[in-house]
Amino acid sequence: MSDSRIWTRLQPVVATALVLSVIGIPLWLVVVTAAKSQGEALNPDLSLPGRWQLLENLSQVWVDGQVPLAFLGSLLVVVPTVAGVLAFGSMAAWILARRATKVNAVLYALGISGIVLPPAVVTVVLLLRQLGLAGSAVGMIGVYMGIYMSTVIFFVTGFIRTIPKELEEAAQIDGAGPVRVFRRVVLPMLRPVLATATILICLYVWNDVFYAFFVIGGRLDTLPLNLFSVASAGLYLNNWHLIFTYVVLMSVPLIVVLAIAQRKIISGITSGAVK
């Protein structure tokens, strides 16, 4: 048997081993530690708990960690951010993709520059203070929209360029204006790429501590900020089982979003192929 055939057969095994080592082992560590008692979790390892008490730990974290308020705070920031970024980013990407001018080429370069040029935190905080938005959810939403608008523009612009212009021209011949063309023709075909962008933005914003700490720290609790606060205050000192339980609890909404968005990606690709 040649070396190429051997490697072809080994590729799935190697890929599975890499996934298990990179993703599976840390995930297993989080789950088994979250299911242990305080004594068993003092030195987190991969061993099984003597008695699974994940539900008890979840109940304790939910009450003592004030998770409901932090969950509402996260939703208050994440939902408007995702909706705003997808709406404005997709509209801007449509214009940049369809109007090939030098000015738009420069605007596109500026639009995607945020991917490699993160904003300066000090400048952002000072600007928000001047606008009277420091420490507010509106200011935090504006910061996130500015940061992740580049990601949406980058993904959506490239996707729109693969859509035939004839579809839009046909709608225009039927008397549809720009808003109706975008809403009825372009937007439905963007479902796969918007689902992908939704996953990425939700992941970034939901788990963000850095920008949230400087912009709204102490005024509005999100799940990552709340975990940082209770851990720093000593509430979870040496309680690794509670910290890992909080991580599990915080990850559940992301898993739900991922499951829903994956369905949209598959259905969007399938419907596009049928059409």
N, C-alpha and C positions, 0 to 999 in steps of 0.2 A: 504494500500500500504506500502511495507517495506521501510526501510530507504535507502537500496541499490538502489531500483528502483527510489526513489525520487532523490537521488544524481546523478544517471545516467541521468535523465532528466534535472537536473539543470546544469550539467557540461558544455554543450554548451553555456548556458546563462552566467555562471560565466566566461568562457573563453572569450566570446565576450566582456563582461564588462571590463575584465582586459586589453584586447587589446585596447579597446576604451580609457581607462584611461591612459594607459602607452604610447601608440603611437598616438591615435587619438586626444587627447586634445592638446599635444604639437604641432602636425602638424597643427591643426586648428588655434592655436595661431599664428604660423608663417605665415600662408596664409592670415588670416584676417588682421594682422598687416601690412603685405607687401602691402595690397590693400588700406590702409588708407592714409589720408593726414597727414602732419606733426603734426598738432594740435591734431588730434584724436589719434595719436600714441605716444604722450608724455608719457602716462601711459599705456603700452600694456595690453590688457585684451582680453577676449573671445567674446566681442560684435562685431556685424557686422559693417562695415564701413557705414557712411552716404552715400557715393558715392564710388563705386569701381573704383580705379584708378591704378590697378596693372600694366596695360600696360604702363601708363605714368611713373610710378616708375621704371619699367624695362628699359625703354628707357633712363631715367636719369642716372641710375646706370651704364648702358652699356657704356655711353659716359664719365661721370664724374669720374667713378671708374676705367677707363682704363681696362675694363674687357677683350677685345680681346687679348692684350699682355699677361695678366695673364693667360688667357685660353691656349694660345700657350705654355707658360712656363710650365703649368701643364701637357699638352700633351707631351711636350718634355721630361718630367721626368717619367710620368706614363707609356706610351706605351713601351719604351725600358725596363723599370723595369719589367712589367708584362710579356713581351715576354721572357726576359732573365731568370726570375725566373721559369717560367713554363717549358722552354726548358731544362735548366741545372738541375732543381730540379727533373723533371720527369725522366731524364736519370740516375741521381744518385739514385733515388728511385728504378728504375728497377734493377740496379746492386745490391743494398742492399737487395732487396726482393728475388732475385733469387740465390744469392751466400751466403748461410748460413755458414759463417765462424766466428770464434771468432773475427778476425780483423774487419770484416764488422759489427759485433754486436757492437763493440766499436765505430766504425765510425758512425753507426746509432744513438747511444746514444749521441755522440757529435753533430751529425747533427740536432737532434731535441732539443738539450739543449737550443737553442736560443729562444724557445717558452717561457721558464720560466726564462731565464737569459738575460735580455735586455743589449745591449752594453753600455759601459760607454761613454758618449758624449765627455768628455774631451779627452779621449784616441783616439776616432775616429777622432776628429778634428785635433789633433796633428799628427796622422798618415797620414791624407790627406795632411797636410802641408808638411810633409816630402816627399810625393809622388808628390807634385806639383798639387794636384787635389782639394785643398780647394777652395771653392767658385765657383766650376764649376758644370755643369749639370752631367758630367761623374762621378765626385765624389759623387754626390747625388744619382745617379742611383746605384753606387756600394754599398753605404750604405744601401739603401732600399733592394737591392738584398741579401745582407748579413743578414739583419734582417728577411726577410720573406722567405728565402730559407728553413728554418726549418719547416715552415707551410706546404709548398708544399711537402717536403720529408715525413713529418708525414702522410698527407692525402693520397698521391699517393702510398707510400710503403704498407700501409694496404690494399689499393684497388687492387694493383697488386697481392698480395698474394691470392686474391680470384679468379684470372684468372687461368684457367687450363694451366699447362705447356705444355700439349700436343699440343696446338695450335702453340706455338713457335717451338716445336720440329718438327712438321710437316713442317713448313716453312724451318727449317734448313735442313731437309732431301731433300727438293726440291732445295737446293743449296743456300739459302739466307744467307748472312752474318749477323753479329750482328746489323749493322746499318739498314739494310733493314728489319730485323725482328722487330726491335723497331719501325721503321717508318711505316711499312705496316701492322703489326699485333698488336703490343702493343698500339701504340699511338691512333689509332681509338677507342679502347675500353676505353681509359682514358678520353673521352670527358665529361662524367658526373662529374667526380671528378675535372677535370681541369676547368670546368665551375664554379664549386663551389669555387675553389681556386681563380679564376679570380675575382669573386664578392668580396671576402674577401680582396684580395690585392688591388684592385681598391679602395675599401672603405677606407682602411688604408692610402694608399699613397695619394689619392686625397684630403683627409681632414687633412693631417698631417701639423702641424705647428711647433712642437717642434724640430724635427731633421732638418727640412728645415731652420728654423731660425738660427741655429748654423752653418750649413754647407754652405748654399747659400744665407743667408739673406742679402739683399741689392744689390746682384749681379744678381739674376735672380728672377723674380716675378712669383709665383704661385698664384692660386686663394685664398687659405687661407692666405698666406703671404700678398697679396695685400689688402685683407679685413682688416687684422690686421694693416697694414700701414695706410690706409686711415682713419680707425677708431681712431688710435692713434694720427694722425695728426690733428684731429678735423674736418675733412671734413664731417663726419657723426655725429658730436656732436649733441645730442638730436634729431637726425633724425633716430629714431628707424624704421620708415617705410622703409628707404633706406637700413639699415643694414639687416632687415629681407628679403627685396627684393633681396639683394645680396645672402643671404643664399638660397633662392628659385632658383635663377639663377644658383648657384653653384651646386645645387642638381640635376638639369635636366640631365646632362650627366650620373650620377650614375643611375638614373632611367632607362635611355635607356640601359645601360650596363646590369642592372638587368633583364630587359625584354628580351633582346637577350639571356643572359646566361640561363635564366629559360627555354627558348625554347630548347636550346642545351641539358640541363639536361634531359628534358622530352623525346626528340627525341633519345638521347643516350641510355636511359633506355629502351625505346620501341624497338629500333633496336637490342639491346643486348638480349632482351627477345625473339624476333622473331628468331634471330640466334640460 
